[in-house]
């Protein structure tokens, strides 16, 4: 068995400080208007297909642009990426910025698709 690389160690560390949410629960909360769903993948990934209703703020710019999109620090935010690693890193950073209700979609877009949830 291979040892985790530095990125995997970083993600494992971050996941101890954040909350992950299953795809079905994330979908229900966004459908009820209880949370903002944010796709943190790259623009090309987003254009290829994304969770229905998601806002796009890539990992490279979200910390700069989040306050314009979500000015309320208590607004529930659910971040997702392809598999759940990048969104975990983003969730951690948003918490450091003062956002108090941030979660990461467990399994990312892969889990969303496997659950058969709507995409655009």
N, CA, C and O atoms as a Tinker XYZ file with bonds, in Angstrom:
   480  protein
     1  N      0.840000   -1.178000    0.000000    73     2
     2  CA     0.000000    0.000000    0.000000    64     1     3
     3  C      0.886000    1.243000    0.000000    63     2     4     5
     4  O      1.836000    1.335000    0.778000    81     3
     5  N      0.572000    2.200000   -0.876000    73     3     6
     6  CA     1.389000    3.403000   -0.973000    64     5     7
     7  C      1.001000    4.408000    0.106000    63     6     8     9
     8  O     -0.137000    4.452000    0.575000    81     7
     9  N      1.973000    5.196000    0.472000    73     7    10
    10  CA     1.754000    6.252000    1.461000    64     9    11
    11  C      1.009000    7.419000    0.795000    63    10    12    13
    12  O      1.205000    7.679000   -0.392000    81    11
    13  N      0.158000    8.121000    1.556000    73    11    14
    14  CA    -0.520000    9.277000    0.986000    64    13    15
    15  C      0.490000   10.363000    0.606000    63    14    16    17
    16  O      1.487000   10.571000    1.298000    81    15
    17  N      0.213000   11.052000   -0.511000    73    15    18
    18  CA     1.097000   12.148000   -0.896000    64    17    19
    19  C      0.732000   13.397000   -0.088000    63    18    20    21
    20  O     -0.203000   13.370000    0.713000    81    19
    21  N      1.456000   14.466000   -0.295000    73    19    22
    22  CA     1.245000   15.687000    0.503000    64    21    23
    23  C     -0.166000   16.252000    0.334000    63    22    24    25
    24  O     -0.780000   16.694000    1.305000    81    23
    25  N     -0.675000   16.238000   -0.890000    73    23    26
    26  CA    -2.032000   16.733000   -1.127000    64    25    27
    27  C     -3.042000   15.894000   -0.348000    63    26    28    29
    28  O     -3.929000   16.446000    0.303000    81    27
    29  N     -2.921000   14.599000   -0.406000    73    27    30
    30  CA    -3.846000   13.719000    0.309000    64    29    31
    31  C     -3.763000   13.948000    1.822000    63    30    32    33
    32  O     -4.779000   13.908000    2.517000    81    31
    33  N     -2.564000   14.185000    2.320000    73    31    34
    34  CA    -2.399000   14.480000    3.750000    64    33    35
    35  C     -3.058000   15.805000    4.105000    63    34    36    37
    36  O     -3.695000   15.926000    5.152000    81    35
    37  N     -2.906000   16.791000    3.239000    73    35    38
    38  CA    -3.524000   18.095000    3.462000    64    37    39
    39  C     -5.044000   17.968000    3.509000    63    38    40    41
    40  O     -5.689000   18.516000    4.402000    81    39
    41  N     -5.612000   17.248000    2.550000    73    39    42
    42  CA    -7.062000   17.058000    2.501000    64    41    43
    43  C     -7.542000   16.301000    3.735000    63    42    44    45
    44  O     -8.561000   16.664000    4.324000    81    43
    45  N     -6.829000   15.268000    4.128000    73    43    46
    46  CA    -7.215000   14.504000    5.324000    64    45    47
    47  C     -7.215000   15.394000    6.560000    63    46    48    49
    48  O     -8.099000   15.278000    7.410000    81    47
    49  N     -6.240000   16.269000    6.664000    73    47    50
    50  CA    -6.172000   17.199000    7.790000    64    49    51
    51  C     -7.358000   18.160000    7.771000    63    50    52    53
    52  O     -7.999000   18.381000    8.799000    81    51
    53  N     -7.644000   18.724000    6.616000    73    51    54
    54  CA    -8.756000   19.671000    6.470000    64    53    55
    55  C    -10.090000   19.010000    6.798000    63    54    56    57
    56  O    -10.947000   19.621000    7.436000    81    55
    57  N    -10.264000   17.786000    6.372000    73    55    58
    58  CA   -11.543000   17.101000    6.591000    64    57    59
    59  C    -11.842000   16.864000    8.063000    63    58    60    61
    60  O    -12.973000   16.532000    8.420000    81    59
    61  N    -10.848000   17.028000    8.915000    73    59    62
    62  CA   -11.083000   16.947000   10.361000    64    61    63
    63  C    -11.731000   18.226000   10.885000    63    62    64    65
    64  O    -12.312000   18.227000   11.970000    81    63
    65  N    -11.633000   19.326000   10.114000    73    63    66
    66  CA   -12.134000   20.622000   10.560000    64    65    67
    67  C    -13.418000   21.062000    9.862000    63    66    68    69
    68  O    -14.024000   22.060000   10.253000    81    67
    69  N    -13.834000   20.334000    8.843000    73    67    70
    70  CA   -15.019000   20.740000    8.091000    64    69    71
    71  C    -16.115000   19.690000    8.243000    63    70    72    73
    72  O    -15.902000   18.620000    8.813000    81    71
    73  N    -17.284000   20.023000    7.720000    73    71    74
    74  CA   -18.401000   19.085000    7.712000    64    73    75
    75  C    -18.684000   18.699000    6.271000    63    74    76    77
    76  O    -18.767000   19.560000    5.395000    81    75
    77  N    -18.833000   17.409000    6.029000    73    75    78
    78  CA   -19.233000   16.933000    4.704000    64    77    79
    79  C    -20.719000   16.605000    4.737000    63    78    80    81
    80  O    -21.272000   16.276000    5.786000    81    79
    81  N    -21.352000   16.699000    3.581000    73    79    82
    82  CA   -22.779000   16.455000    3.460000    64    81    83
    83  C    -23.012000   15.502000    2.289000    63    82    84    85
    84  O    -22.383000   15.657000    1.243000    81    83
    85  N    -23.908000   14.513000    2.443000    73    83    86
    86  CA   -24.198000   13.600000    1.332000    64    85    87
    87  C    -24.933000   14.316000    0.200000    63    86    88    89
    88  O    -25.607000   15.321000    0.429000    81    87
    89  N    -24.804000   13.801000   -1.005000    73    87    90
    90  CA   -25.397000   14.422000   -2.191000    64    89    91
    91  C    -26.905000   14.611000   -2.061000    63    90    92    93
    92  O    -27.414000   15.691000   -2.361000    81    91
    93  N    -27.621000   13.592000   -1.624000    73    91    94
    94  CA   -29.089000   13.699000   -1.507000    64    93    95
    95  C    -29.494000   14.820000   -0.559000    63    94    96    97
    96  O    -30.406000   15.593000   -0.851000    81    95
    97  N    -28.818000   14.901000    0.565000    73    95    98
    98  CA   -29.137000   15.949000    1.539000    64    97    99
    99  C    -28.812000   17.331000    0.976000    63    98   100   101
   100  O    -29.573000   18.279000    1.170000    81    99
   101  N    -27.688000   17.444000    0.282000    73    99   102
   102  CA   -27.312000   18.717000   -0.344000    64   101   103
   103  C    -28.374000   19.137000   -1.358000    63   102   104   105
   104  O    -28.773000   20.300000   -1.403000    81   103
   105  N    -28.819000   18.196000   -2.156000    73   103   106
   106  CA   -29.848000   18.489000   -3.160000    64   105   107
   107  C    -31.137000   18.960000   -2.488000    63   106   108   109
   108  O    -31.730000   19.953000   -2.911000    81   107
   109  N    -31.568000   18.264000   -1.458000    73   107   110
   110  CA   -32.801000   18.644000   -0.757000    64   109   111
   111  C    -32.688000   20.048000   -0.178000    63   110   112   113
   112  O    -33.621000   20.843000   -0.292000    81   111
   113  N    -31.564000   20.354000    0.435000    73   111   114
   114  CA   -31.401000   21.674000    1.042000    64   113   115
   115  C    -31.382000   22.783000   -0.004000    63   114   116   117
   116  O    -31.949000   23.854000    0.214000    81   115
   117  N    -30.737000   22.531000   -1.131000    73   115   118
   118  CA   -30.706000   23.559000   -2.167000    64   117   119
   119  C    -32.071000   23.695000   -2.837000    63   118   120   121
   120  O    -32.466000   24.799000   -3.211000    81   119
   121  N    -32.785000   22.603000   -2.990000    73   119   122
   122  CA   -34.134000   22.656000   -3.573000    64   121   123
   123  C    -35.081000   23.467000   -2.691000    63   122   124   125
   124  O    -35.945000   24.181000   -3.199000    81   123
   125  N    -34.922000   23.360000   -1.395000    73   123   126
   126  CA   -35.776000   24.100000   -0.458000    64   125   127
   127  C    -35.290000   25.539000   -0.257000    63   126   128   129
   128  O    -35.899000   26.298000    0.497000    81   127
   129  N    -34.203000   25.913000   -0.925000    73   127   130
   130  CA   -33.670000   27.264000   -0.794000    64   129   131
   131  C    -32.949000   27.510000    0.514000    63   130   132   133
   132  O    -32.767000   28.658000    0.921000    81   131
   133  N    -32.540000   26.450000    1.169000    73   131   134
   134  CA   -31.879000   26.568000    2.476000    64   133   135
   135  C    -30.375000   26.751000    2.375000    63   134   136   137
   136  O    -29.735000   27.121000    3.359000    81   135
   137  N    -29.796000   26.500000    1.205000    73   135   138
   138  CA   -28.345000   26.588000    1.050000    64   137   139
   139  C    -27.992000   27.010000   -0.370000    63   138   140   141
   140  O    -28.738000   26.760000   -1.317000    81   139
   141  N    -26.844000   27.652000   -0.494000    73   139   142
   142  CA   -26.281000   28.017000   -1.787000    64   141   143
   143  C    -25.322000   26.906000   -2.186000    63   142   144   145
   144  O    -24.456000   26.520000   -1.401000    81   143
   145  N    -25.472000   26.392000   -3.401000    73   143   146
   146  CA   -24.601000   25.337000   -3.912000    64   145   147
   147  C    -23.541000   25.979000   -4.793000    63   146   148   149
   148  O    -23.866000   26.653000   -5.771000    81   147
   149  N    -22.274000   25.770000   -4.450000    73   147   150
   150  CA   -21.170000   26.417000   -5.167000    64   149   151
   151  C    -20.232000   25.371000   -5.758000    63   150   152   153
   152  O    -19.667000   24.540000   -5.048000    81   151
   153  N    -20.086000   25.436000   -7.078000    73   151   154
   154  CA   -19.164000   24.567000   -7.809000    64   153   155
   155  C    -17.803000   25.246000   -7.809000    63   154   156   157
   156  O    -17.667000   26.355000   -8.327000    81   155
   157  N    -16.798000   24.601000   -7.238000    73   155   158
   158  CA   -15.468000   25.202000   -7.135000    64   157   159
   159  C    -14.487000   24.644000   -8.170000    63   158   160   161
   160  O    -13.286000   24.905000   -8.100000    81   159
   161  N    -15.006000   23.879000   -9.123000    73   159   162
   162  CA   -14.141000   23.315000  -10.159000    64   161   163
   163  C    -13.722000   24.400000  -11.153000    63   162   164   165
   164  O    -14.189000   25.537000  -11.080000    81   163
   165  N    -12.852000   24.041000  -12.063000    73   163   166
   166  CA   -12.407000   24.971000  -13.100000    64   165   167
   167  C    -13.548000   25.242000  -14.080000    63   166   168   169
   168  O    -14.483000   24.450000  -14.193000    81   167
   169  N    -13.459000   26.360000  -14.781000    73   167   170
   170  CA   -14.503000   26.779000  -15.722000    64   169   171
   171  C    -14.820000   25.694000  -16.758000    63   170   172   173
   172  O    -15.989000   25.447000  -17.052000    81   171
   173  N    -13.802000   25.052000  -17.307000    73   171   174
   174  CA   -14.019000   24.007000  -18.312000    64   173   175
   175  C    -14.805000   22.837000  -17.738000    63   174   176   177
   176  O    -15.661000   22.273000  -18.420000    81   175
   177  N    -14.525000   22.469000  -16.495000    73   175   178
   178  CA   -15.262000   21.387000  -15.838000    64   177   179
   179  C    -16.719000   21.792000  -15.643000    63   178   180   181
   180  O    -17.626000   20.995000  -15.881000    81   179
   181  N    -16.940000   23.017000  -15.215000    73   179   182
   182  CA   -18.290000   23.527000  -14.983000    64   181   183
   183  C    -19.091000   23.510000  -16.282000    63   182   184   185
   184  O    -20.252000   23.101000  -16.289000    81   183
   185  N    -18.474000   23.956000  -17.391000    73   183   186
   186  CA   -19.162000   23.993000  -18.692000    64   185   187
   187  C    -19.537000   22.604000  -19.184000    63   186   188   189
   188  O    -20.515000   22.455000  -19.916000    81   187
   189  N    -18.783000   21.593000  -18.799000    73   187   190
   190  CA   -19.072000   20.226000  -19.238000    64   189   191
   191  C    -20.283000   19.644000  -18.531000    63   190   192   193
   192  O    -20.821000   18.627000  -18.970000    81   191
   193  N    -20.713000   20.255000  -17.467000    73   191   194
   194  CA   -21.881000   19.798000  -16.725000    64   193   195
   195  C    -21.698000   20.055000  -15.251000    63   194   196   197
   196  O    -20.621000   19.850000  -14.690000    81   195
   197  N    -22.778000   20.512000  -14.630000    73   195   198
   198  CA   -22.713000   20.842000  -13.208000    64   197   199
   199  C    -24.056000   20.557000  -12.555000    63   198   200   201
   200  O    -25.060000   20.342000  -13.234000    81   199
   201  N    -24.061000   20.558000  -11.249000    73   199   202
   202  CA   -25.284000   20.339000  -10.489000    64   201   203
   203  C    -26.270000   21.453000  -10.819000    63   202   204   205
   204  O    -25.901000   22.626000  -10.866000    81   203
   205  N    -27.515000   21.081000  -11.044000    73   203   206
   206  CA   -28.544000   22.057000  -11.379000    64   205   207
   207  C    -28.636000   23.116000  -10.287000    63   206   208   209
   208  O    -28.721000   22.801000   -9.100000    81   207
   209  N    -28.617000   24.375000  -10.710000    73   207   210
   210  CA   -28.747000   25.476000   -9.782000    64   209   211
   211  C    -27.463000   25.939000   -9.116000    63   210   212   213
   212  O    -27.485000   26.858000   -8.297000    81   211
   213  N    -26.354000   25.317000   -9.455000    73   211   214
   214  CA   -25.082000   25.675000   -8.820000    64   213   215
   215  C    -24.546000   27.006000   -9.338000    63   214   216   217
   216  O    -24.708000   27.355000  -10.507000    81   215
   217  N    -23.907000   27.730000   -8.436000    73   215   218
   218  CA   -23.165000   28.938000   -8.775000    64   217   219
   219  C    -21.721000   28.515000   -8.982000    63   218   220   221
   220  O    -21.211000   27.662000   -8.256000    81   219
   221  N    -21.056000   29.111000   -9.975000    73   219   222
   222  CA   -19.658000   28.754000  -10.221000    64   221   223
   223  C    -18.719000   29.799000   -9.640000    63   222   224   225
   224  O    -18.767000   30.968000  -10.022000    81   223
   225  N    -17.870000   29.375000   -8.719000    73   223   226
   226  CA   -16.772000   30.181000   -8.179000    64   225   227
   227  C    -15.598000   29.228000   -8.017000    63   226   228   229
   228  O    -15.520000   28.499000   -7.029000    81   227
   229  N    -14.691000   29.231000   -8.974000    73   227   230
   230  CA   -13.614000   28.248000   -8.950000    64   229   231
   231  C    -12.712000   28.426000   -7.729000    63   230   232   233
   232  O    -12.635000   29.503000   -7.138000    81   231
   233  N    -12.042000   27.349000   -7.377000    73   231   234
   234  CA   -11.148000   27.339000   -6.218000    64   233   235
   235  C    -10.127000   28.459000   -6.305000    63   234   236   237
   236  O     -9.685000   28.969000   -5.276000    81   235
   237  N     -9.750000   28.845000   -7.491000    73   235   238
   238  CA    -8.751000   29.894000   -7.663000    64   237   239
   239  C     -9.228000   31.300000   -7.360000    63   238   240   241
   240  O     -8.411000   32.197000   -7.152000    81   239
   241  N    -10.561000   31.512000   -7.331000    73   239   242
   242  CA   -11.071000   32.874000   -7.120000    64   241   243
   243  C    -12.105000   32.988000   -6.006000    63   242   244   245
   244  O    -12.506000   34.099000   -5.660000    81   243
   245  N    -12.538000   31.891000   -5.447000    73   243   246
   246  CA   -13.669000   31.948000   -4.521000    64   245   247
   247  C    -13.415000   32.852000   -3.321000    63   246   248   249
   248  O    -14.319000   33.575000   -2.903000    81   247
   249  N    -12.229000   32.830000   -2.765000    73   247   250
   250  CA   -11.967000   33.666000   -1.592000    64   249   251
   251  C    -12.076000   35.153000   -1.928000    63   250   252   253
   252  O    -12.424000   35.959000   -1.066000    81   251
   253  N    -11.781000   35.516000   -3.172000    73   251   254
   254  CA   -11.864000   36.914000   -3.612000    64   253   255
   255  C    -13.314000   37.312000   -3.906000    63   254   256   257
   256  O    -13.717000   38.438000   -3.617000    81   255
   257  N    -14.095000   36.393000   -4.478000    73   255   258
   258  CA   -15.427000   36.727000   -4.976000    64   257   259
   259  C    -16.593000   36.304000   -4.085000    63   258   260   261
   260  O    -17.724000   36.717000   -4.338000    81   259
   261  N    -16.357000   35.504000   -3.064000    73   259   262
   262  CA   -17.455000   34.960000   -2.262000    64   261   263
   263  C    -18.283000   36.048000   -1.587000    63   262   264   265
   264  O    -19.502000   35.915000   -1.487000    81   263
   265  N    -17.654000   37.102000   -1.129000    73   263   266
   266  CA   -18.403000   38.135000   -0.414000    64   265   267
   267  C    -19.409000   38.839000   -1.310000    63   266   268   269
   268  O    -20.446000   39.293000   -0.827000    81   267
   269  N    -19.126000   38.940000   -2.614000    73   267   270
   270  CA   -20.091000   39.526000   -3.544000    64   269   271
   271  C    -21.271000   38.591000   -3.773000    63   270   272   273
   272  O    -22.412000   39.038000   -3.886000    81   271
   273  N    -20.996000   37.299000   -3.843000    73   271   274
   274  CA   -22.042000   36.301000   -4.089000    64   273   275
   275  C    -22.827000   35.961000   -2.829000    63   274   276   277
   276  O    -24.048000   35.808000   -2.876000    81   275
   277  N    -22.130000   35.843000   -1.706000    73   275   278
   278  CA   -22.751000   35.447000   -0.443000    64   277   279
   279  C    -22.230000   36.381000    0.664000    63   278   280   281
   280  O    -21.280000   36.041000    1.370000    81   279
   281  N    -22.852000   37.548000    0.808000    73   279   282
   282  CA   -22.364000   38.486000    1.815000    64   281   283
   283  C    -22.688000   38.095000    3.255000    63   282   284   285
   284  O    -22.005000   38.532000    4.182000    81   283
   285  N    -23.718000   37.280000    3.453000    73   283   286
   286  CA   -24.149000   36.863000    4.795000    64   285   287
   287  C    -23.263000   35.721000    5.284000    63   286   288   289
   288  O    -23.296000   34.624000    4.726000    81   287
   289  N    -22.477000   35.974000    6.317000    73   287   290
   290  CA   -21.541000   34.972000    6.837000    64   289   291
   291  C    -22.238000   33.755000    7.434000    63   290   292   293
   292  O    -21.600000   32.719000    7.621000    81   291
   293  N    -23.528000   33.855000    7.737000    73   291   294
   294  CA   -24.249000   32.712000    8.305000    64   293   295
   295  C    -25.049000   31.939000    7.252000    63   294   296   297
   296  O    -25.662000   30.921000    7.573000    81   295
   297  N    -25.050000   32.408000    6.002000    73   295   298
   298  CA   -25.767000   31.727000    4.921000    64   297   299
   299  C    -25.188000   30.324000    4.720000    63   298   300   301
   300  O    -23.978000   30.187000    4.541000    81   299
   301  N    -26.012000   29.293000    4.746000    73   299   302
   302  CA   -25.491000   27.949000    4.460000    64   301   303
   303  C    -24.932000   27.853000    3.036000    63   302   304   305
   304  O    -25.587000   28.236000    2.067000    81   303
   305  N    -23.728000   27.342000    2.939000    73   303   306
   306  CA   -23.037000   27.164000    1.658000    64   305   307
   307  C    -22.600000   25.713000    1.565000    63   306   308   309
   308  O    -22.026000   25.161000    2.503000    81   307
   309  N    -22.882000   25.101000    0.414000    73   307   310
   310  CA   -22.405000   23.747000    0.143000    64   309   311
   311  C    -21.480000   23.832000   -1.068000    63   310   312   313
   312  O    -21.917000   24.185000   -2.163000    81   311
   313  N    -20.217000   23.513000   -0.872000    73   311   314
   314  CA   -19.223000   23.533000   -1.945000    64   313   315
   315  C    -19.048000   22.126000   -2.503000    63   314   316   317
   316  O    -19.141000   21.137000   -1.777000    81   315
   317  N    -18.792000   22.058000   -3.802000    73   315   318
   318  CA   -18.459000   20.751000   -4.375000    64   317   319
   319  C    -17.440000   20.904000   -5.488000    63   318   320   321
   320  O    -17.308000   21.967000   -6.095000    81   319
   321  N    -16.725000   19.819000   -5.741000    73   319   322
   322  CA   -15.754000   19.734000   -6.823000    64   321   323
   323  C    -15.975000   18.395000   -7.525000    63   322   324   325
   324  O    -17.097000   17.888000   -7.540000    81   323
   325  N    -14.952000   17.830000   -8.091000    73   323   326
   326  CA   -15.104000   16.559000   -8.777000    64   325   327
   327  C    -15.249000   15.375000   -7.841000    63   326   328   329
   328  O    -16.075000   14.492000   -8.075000    81   327
   329  N    -14.443000   15.350000   -6.771000    73   327   330
   330  CA   -14.460000   14.200000   -5.881000    64   329   331
   331  C    -14.510000   14.520000   -4.397000    63   330   332   333
   332  O    -14.586000   13.604000   -3.577000    81   331
   333  N    -14.468000   15.790000   -4.031000    73   331   334
   334  CA   -14.597000   16.177000   -2.637000    64   333   335
   335  C    -13.342000   16.709000   -1.975000    63   334   336   337
   336  O    -13.392000   17.124000   -0.817000    81   335
   337  N    -12.229000   16.711000   -2.669000    73   335   338
   338  CA   -10.987000   17.201000   -2.056000    64   337   339
   339  C    -10.853000   18.711000   -2.154000    63   338   340   341
   340  O    -10.641000   19.381000   -1.144000    81   339
   341  N    -10.974000   19.256000   -3.367000    73   339   342
   342  CA   -10.847000   20.712000   -3.531000    64   341   343
   343  C    -11.923000   21.449000   -2.751000    63   342   344   345
   344  O    -11.661000   22.500000   -2.165000    81   343
   345  N    -13.136000   20.899000   -2.744000    73   343   346
   346  CA   -14.215000   21.570000   -2.013000    64   345   347
   347  C    -13.960000   21.541000   -0.505000    63   346   348   349
   348  O    -14.368000   22.461000    0.204000    81   347
   349  N    -13.303000   20.517000   -0.013000    73   347   350
   350  CA   -12.949000   20.475000    1.402000    64   349   351
   351  C    -11.959000   21.595000    1.721000    63   350   352   353
   352  O    -12.088000   22.266000    2.746000    81   351
   353  N    -10.977000   21.798000    0.850000    73   351   354
   354  CA   -10.005000   22.873000    1.049000    64   353   355
   355  C    -10.697000   24.232000    1.030000    63   354   356   357
   356  O    -10.388000   25.104000    1.842000    81   355
   357  N    -11.635000   24.407000    0.098000    73   355   358
   358  CA   -12.383000   25.667000    0.012000    64   357   359
   359  C    -13.223000   25.873000    1.263000    63   358   360   361
   360  O    -13.237000   26.969000    1.822000    81   359
   361  N    -13.921000   24.837000    1.711000    73   359   362
   362  CA   -14.761000   24.957000    2.909000    64   361   363
   363  C    -13.920000   25.410000    4.106000    63   362   364   365
   364  O    -14.350000   26.253000    4.893000    81   363
   365  N    -12.747000   24.855000    4.230000    73   363   366
   366  CA   -11.860000   25.237000    5.324000    64   365   367
   367  C    -11.484000   26.714000    5.218000    63   366   368   369
   368  O    -11.510000   27.433000    6.217000    81   367
   369  N    -11.137000   27.167000    4.022000    73   367   370
   370  CA   -10.767000   28.574000    3.842000    64   369   371
   371  C    -11.942000   29.500000    4.119000    63   370   372   373
   372  O    -11.766000   30.550000    4.737000    81   371
   373  N    -13.130000   29.131000    3.674000    73   371   374
   374  CA   -14.298000   29.978000    3.929000    64   373   375
   375  C    -14.578000   30.072000    5.426000    63   374   376   377
   376  O    -14.955000   31.134000    5.923000    81   375
   377  N    -14.398000   28.984000    6.135000    73   375   378
   378  CA   -14.550000   29.015000    7.595000    64   377   379
   379  C    -13.527000   29.977000    8.207000    63   378   380   381
   380  O    -13.857000   30.737000    9.117000    81   379
   381  N    -12.302000   29.945000    7.717000    73   379   382
   382  CA   -11.268000   30.849000    8.211000    64   381   383
   383  C    -11.626000   32.306000    7.926000    63   382   384   385
   384  O    -11.198000   33.204000    8.651000    81   383
   385  N    -12.409000   32.543000    6.871000    73   383   386
   386  CA   -12.837000   33.889000    6.505000    64   385   387
   387  C    -14.048000   34.348000    7.321000    63   386   388   389
   388  O    -14.484000   35.492000    7.198000    81   387
   389  N    -14.585000   33.459000    8.149000    73   387   390
   390  CA   -15.702000   33.850000    9.004000    64   389   391
   391  C    -17.046000   33.262000    8.642000    63   390   392   393
   392  O    -18.026000   33.495000    9.349000    81   391
   393  N    -17.123000   32.494000    7.544000    73   391   394
   394  CA   -18.382000   31.842000    7.190000    64   393   395
   395  C    -18.635000   30.715000    8.194000    63   394   396   397
   396  O    -17.756000   29.896000    8.460000    81   395
   397  N    -19.832000   30.689000    8.736000    73   395   398
   398  CA   -20.108000   29.802000    9.864000    64   397   399
   399  C    -20.921000   28.565000    9.517000    63   398   400   401
   400  O    -21.130000   27.708000   10.376000    81   399
   401  N    -21.385000   28.454000    8.275000    73   399   402
   402  CA   -22.249000   27.330000    7.916000    64   401   403
   403  C    -21.854000   26.790000    6.543000    63   402   404   405
   404  O    -22.660000   26.782000    5.613000    81   403
   405  N    -20.604000   26.340000    6.430000    73   403   406
   406  CA   -20.067000   25.845000    5.162000    64   405   407
   407  C    -19.893000   24.341000    5.250000    63   406   408   409
   408  O    -19.396000   23.821000    6.249000    81   407
   409  N    -20.305000   23.643000    4.196000    73   407   410
   410  CA   -20.096000   22.202000    4.114000    64   409   411
   411  C    -19.512000   21.850000    2.753000    63   410   412   413
   412  O    -19.580000   22.635000    1.807000    81   411
   413  N    -18.951000   20.680000    2.677000    73   411   414
   414  CA   -18.381000   20.157000    1.434000    64   413   415
   415  C    -19.178000   18.923000    1.034000    63   414   416   417
   416  O    -19.466000   18.061000    1.864000    81   415
   417  N    -19.528000   18.847000   -0.238000    73   415   418
   418  CA   -20.278000   17.701000   -0.748000    64   417   419
   419  C    -19.385000   16.464000   -0.756000    63   418   420   421
   420  O    -18.405000   16.410000   -1.498000    81   419
   421  N    -19.719000   15.482000    0.059000    73   419   422
   422  CA   -18.947000   14.239000    0.137000    64   421   423
   423  C    -18.980000   13.530000   -1.212000    63   422   424   425
   424  O    -20.054000   13.217000   -1.725000    81   423
   425  N    -17.824000   13.281000   -1.777000    73   423   426
   426  CA   -17.751000   12.593000   -3.060000    64   425   427
   427  C    -17.906000   13.497000   -4.262000    63   426   428   429
   428  O    -17.759000   13.042000   -5.397000    81   427
   429  N    -18.199000   14.771000   -4.041000    73   427   430
   430  CA   -18.258000   15.755000   -5.110000    64   429   431
   431  C    -19.250000   15.440000   -6.217000    63   430   432   433
   432  O    -20.260000   14.770000   -6.003000    81   431
   433  N    -18.938000   15.939000   -7.399000    73   431   434
   434  CA   -19.814000   15.765000   -8.570000    64   433   435
   435  C    -19.991000   14.288000   -8.903000    63   434   436   437
   436  O    -21.039000   13.882000   -9.406000    81   435
   437  N    -18.990000   13.505000   -8.631000    73   435   438
   438  CA   -19.094000   12.057000   -8.863000    64   437   439
   439  C    -20.256000   11.484000   -8.047000    63   438   440   441
   440  O    -21.057000   10.716000   -8.579000    81   439
   441  N    -20.358000   11.844000   -6.772000    73   439   442
   442  CA   -21.442000   11.354000   -5.909000    64   441   443
   443  C    -22.792000   11.917000   -6.366000    63   442   444   445
   444  O    -23.802000   11.215000   -6.322000    81   443
   445  N    -22.809000   13.165000   -6.800000    73   443   446
   446  CA   -24.038000   13.796000   -7.300000    64   445   447
   447  C    -24.567000   12.999000   -8.494000    63   446   448   449
   448  O    -25.751000   12.666000   -8.554000    81   447
   449  N    -23.683000   12.702000   -9.434000    73   447   450
   450  CA   -24.079000   11.933000  -10.626000    64   449   451
   451  C    -24.507000   10.514000  -10.270000    63   450   452   453
   452  O    -25.493000   10.006000  -10.804000    81   451
   453  N    -23.765000    9.876000   -9.368000    73   451   454
   454  CA   -24.117000    8.504000   -8.963000    64   453   455
   455  C    -25.483000    8.440000   -8.299000    63   454   456   457
   456  O    -26.173000    7.423000   -8.379000    81   455
   457  N    -25.875000    9.535000   -7.638000    73   455   458
   458  CA   -27.186000    9.592000   -6.993000    64   457   459
   459  C    -28.297000    9.926000   -7.989000    63   458   460   461
   460  O    -29.477000    9.922000   -7.640000    81   459
   461  N    -27.905000   10.215000   -9.238000    73   459   462
   462  CA   -28.902000   10.522000  -10.270000    64   461   463
   463  C    -29.570000   11.874000  -10.085000    63   462   464   465
   464  O    -30.708000   12.076000  -10.508000    81   463
   465  N    -28.862000   12.797000   -9.452000    73   463   466
   466  CA   -29.419000   14.132000   -9.198000    64   465   467
   467  C    -29.315000   15.001000  -10.445000    63   466   468   469
   468  O    -28.475000   14.738000  -11.306000    81   467
   469  N    -30.150000   16.032000  -10.561000    73   467   470
   470  CA   -30.210000   16.826000  -11.801000    64   469   471
   471  C    -28.946000   17.627000  -12.062000    63   470   472   473
   472  O    -28.314000   18.162000  -11.152000    81   471
   473  N    -28.606000   17.689000  -13.340000    73   471   474
   474  CA   -27.451000   18.456000  -13.796000    64   473   475
   475  C    -27.873000   19.389000  -14.930000    63   474   476   477
   476  O    -28.953000   19.256000  -15.506000    81   475
   477  N    -27.000000   20.318000  -15.221000    73   475   478
   478  CA   -27.199000   21.244000  -16.337000    64   477   479
   479  C    -25.991000   21.180000  -17.237000    63   478   480
   480  O    -25.937000   21.881000  -18.248000    81   479
